[in-house]
Amino acid sequence: MNEKDPYKMVDIGEKEIIFRTAQAIGFIKLSKDTIKAILNEKISKGDPLAVAEIACIQAVKKTSDLIPMCHNLQISKINADFILLENGVEARCQVNSYSKTGVEMEALTGVTVALLTIWDMVKYLEKDLAGQYPDTVITDIRILEKKKG
């Protein structure tokens, strides 16, 4: 790349390898009927939380393929957790790595894909008569905590 090229990956070559962790959180608002169907194992595609856990893990491992300037990292641990609430599902993703750069993007990608997976698996219950999703929404995706060292 020449100096005028605005698209540059950050050089982390001189940074030391240390333990890094990040936890992301997000929420998907769902109808009470959808929550009831999840609780009663009545979702036609299967258990959305189990599938979302797998999707979260896959997404974390593929983050650098999805986000162009994100470094490819050696991930040491991924945790996906879900809390079924009265009005939706809270998802959390924790990522650990011994690396030269943080794992925030991996945690955010994991939680986002987990929530999208839940939406995909329950969307037939969330649609209105016009085929729209007037009340379903993914919100509050953010980093809860980031640590290094």
N, C-alpha and C positions, 0 to 999 in steps of 0.2 A: 504494500500500500504506500502511496505517496502521502506527503504531509497535508495535501489539500483534500484528501479523501475524508469525508465526515463520518464514515462508517468504520469504526475501529473497535475491536474487542479490547477490553482492558487487559494490560499485561500484568499477570500475577506471578510471573516467573521468579521474582526476587522475594516474594512473601513466603513466610514459613508455614509448614503444614501444622495445623493445630486442630483440636476438637471444636466443632461448630454444630450448633443446633438451632432450629427455628420451629415454632409452632404457629400454624395458621388456623383460622376459624371462619366459618361461614354458615349461612342459614338458608333453607328453602321453606317458604310458606306454602302449606298444603291445606286442603279442606279437611274438615273433621272426618268425613267419610273415607278419604284416602288414608288418613292416619289409622282409622279403625281397620281398614283392609290390610294395611301393613301389619298391625298388631295381630290380626286373625289369620295371617299368612294366606291372604286371598288375592295377591297380586299375580296376574296371569303370566308374567315373565319370570316369576320367581321372587326370591328375597332381595329387595332393592338395597338393603344395607350390606348384605354379604357381597353382592356384585359391586356396589360402590366402593367397598374396601379394596377389592382387587383392582378396580379402575384407578383408585387413588395411588396404589403402589405402582401400577404401570405408568401412570402419568408422571410421577416423581422421577422415575428412571428415564423417561423420554423428554424431560424438560428442555435439555439443550438442543433437542431436535425441533422443538416447537418455538422456542424463543431465540431468535438469531444471535444475539450477543451474549448469551448465557453460556458459561463454561460447562464442559462435561465433567461431572464430579463422580468420585467413588463414594457411593452412599453406604453407610454402615448399618443404618436402621431406619425403618419407616413404620410409624404407628398411625392407623386410621381409627378414629372413634366417632360414634354417632349417639346422639341423645334424641330419642323420639319425644317430642313435646306435643301439647294439645293442638297447636296450630302449625306444626311443621317439624323439620329435622335440623338439628344443629350438627355440623360436621367439623371435626378437628383432624389436622394432619401434622404430625411431628416428624421431622427429618433430622438425622444425625449423620455427620461425616467428619473424617479427618482430612482436611483439605486446606487450600490456600485462599479460598473465598467462601462466602456465606451460602447458606442453603434456603434463604427466604423465598426465592423464586420457585424452588422445588416444592416447598410447603404450600405456597399459594396455588401452584398448578395442581398439586394433589387434591387439595380441598375443593377447588373449582370443578375439576373433572368428576370428583365424587358426587358433588351436588348436581351436576349435569346428568350423571348416570341415574341418580334417583329420579330426576325429572323425566328422563326418557322412559323409565320403567313404570311410572305411574301416570303418564300424560293422558292416557285414555280415560282415566277417572277425573282428571282435572279440566278437561275440555267442556265448554258450554255448548249449547245447541248449535251455535254458529261455528263450532270448531276452534274457538279462541280460548285463551287462558287468562281470563280477566282477573283472577285472584292469585295465581301462582307467580311467585317471584323469588329470585335468588338475591340475597342481600348480605350486607355487612361482612364481606370477605376482607380479612385483614390479618396482619401478623400480631399474634398475642404476645409472643416472646421470642427474642433472639439472644443467643449467648455464644461467646467464643472463649477459648482458653481453658 
